[in-house]
Amino acid sequence: MQLVGRAVSPTNIPLLNGNNTFTGSTTFSGTVSGSGLLQVKTKIADQTVTDTTTLAPDSHLSVTLAAGVTYAFRIVYFATTVATSGVKVDCNGGTATATSFIRNVSIFGNTTLATLSAADGSALNTSTGYTTIGDTSVKIQIEGTITVNAGGTFIPQFAQNAETVAAELVIAKRGSYMTIAPVTA
């Protein structure tokens, strides 16, 4: 199949099996997914968590995973926060369970251009955060693999890392994204 310079959406996309060539200004909207395909999800609007350290599931970055399959994933958040409360993330917002889960989280300051925090983890519900950011604009990168035990949804979560008495918030910005693809069947 070949698509040349045409808009593609989940309602008009041909079956993506075999060899596919995309040239020109082909535009994808919505979700393009299927067996053996890379799935890409993008936040289409900002999402705010206010005055809480309770992790909130992302309202846009969600995929359904099949049991018995290993997936590689990358999640990138562009976020703003208050320097004193910081930000934290984990990958336990969905219903899928894992027999194996490995991830690395890195938090970068966009103004200071420094790595503020980096941590490895081996559980869906292990959050990684950074409190005294000194930078109100951050990039959070989560990369890893998950071998799914019981199929279900895979959803990252975020919140303030520390609660202060001031009114503070974390905003996951529009344009943040997740990519995920099976690496075994």
N, C-alpha and C positions, 0 to 999 in steps of 0.2 A: 504494500500500500504506500502511496505517496501523497502527501499534502503539500501544496505549494501556495503560500501566501493567502490562506483562508482562515477565518476565525473558527475555532473549534470549542464546543462546550459539551458537557456530559450528555446533552440531548441529541446532538448531531454527530458525535464522533464515531467513526467506523471502528470495528473491532481491532484492537491493537495486538495482534498476534503475528509472529513471524518477523520479517524485516520491514521496518518502517523508516521512511525518510521524511524529514521536515526541513523545508528550505524556505527562504523568503521571510516574510513577517508573519508567520503563523502565530496566532495568539490563543492561549488556553485560558479558560475561565472555569470556575467551579472546581470539581475534583476529577482528576483523570486517574483511574486506578484499575487494578485487575490482578490476576494471578501472575506473579513474577515481575511486576512493574514497580518502578519507583513511584511512591506517593509523595506529593508535595502539598502541604497545607500552609496557608498564609493568613495572618490576622487581617481581617477586613475593617476593623475598627479598634480604637484604643479600649483597654479594659483596666479598670481602676480597683485597687484594694485599699480601703481606707481604715486607718486606726486599728489594725489587727495583725497578729502574727499567725493567725489561722490560715493555712494554705488554701487557696481558692483554685479549683480546676479552671484551666484555660477555656474560654468560651468558643474558641475557633480552632485550636490545634488539637484535633481528635482523629484517631484512625482506629479501625477495627482490625485486630490481629487474629490469625488462625492458630489453633493449638498445634503444638509439635513443630513449629517453624521458628528458626532463628532469624532475627531482623537486625540490621544495622541502622542506627538513627542519628540524626543531627538536629538539634533544636537551637535556634538563635533568637534571643529576645533583645530588642532594643527597648530600653526602659528608662524612666526617670524616677527618682526617689529623693527623699530628704536625707542629707548626709548622716544625720544622727540615728535614723532608724534602719537604714540599709535595705537589703533585699535578700530573700532566700527562695530556693526552688527545689522541687523534687519531681518524680515521675509517677506518683501514686494516685493520680486523679481519676483513673479509669477502673474498669472491671477485670481486665486481663490479669492473670497471675503468671509468675515466672519460675522456671526451674533454674535459670541462670540469668543474672543481670549484672552488667558491668557498665559503669559510666564515669566520665570525667566532666566536672563542671569548672569552667573558668569564668571569672567576672573581671571585665576590663573597664577602666575609667576612660571615658571618651575625651575628657579634658586633660587629665593627667597623662593619658596614654600609657598607663601602667597596669600590670596584672594585679588586681586587688586581692583575689582569692582564687585558689585552685585546689580541687579535692577529688579524689577517686571515691567510688562507692560501689557496693554490691547488693543493695536492697532498693526496691522501688520506693520505699518510704523513708529513705535517708535523705534529709534535706541538707543542702549546702548553702551557706549564706555569708554575708559580710556586713558588719554593722557600721563602723566608722569609715564611710566611703570617702569623704572629702571631695566627692565628685557627684553631682546630681544627675548626670547622664551616663548610663552604663550599657555595655553589651555583655550579655550572658550567653555563653556557649556550652551546650550539653551534648556530648557525643558518647556513643556506646553501642552495646548489643544487648538484646533480650531474646532468650529462648522461652517461648510461651508454653506454659503448662495448660491452663484453661484459657481458651480464646475469649476475647472480649475487647473492650476499648482501651487504648493507650493514650493518656492525657497528662501533659505536664501541669504543674501547679506552681503558684508563686504567692508571696506575701511579704510583709515587712519582716526583717530579721529580728528587730527588737521594738517593743512598744514603749513610747515615751508619753508623757502627759500632753504633749502638743498634738494638734490635729495634723497628722502626717499621712502620706499615701505613697503607693507604688503604682506606676502606670506602665503596663506592657503596651508598647506602641504598635499601631497599625503598621504592617509590613514585616513584623516578626514572623518567623516561619519554622516549619518542621519538614524534614525529608526523612523517609523511612523506606527500606527495601528489604525483601527477603534475601538472605544469603545462603539458606538451605531450604529444602522443601520437605 
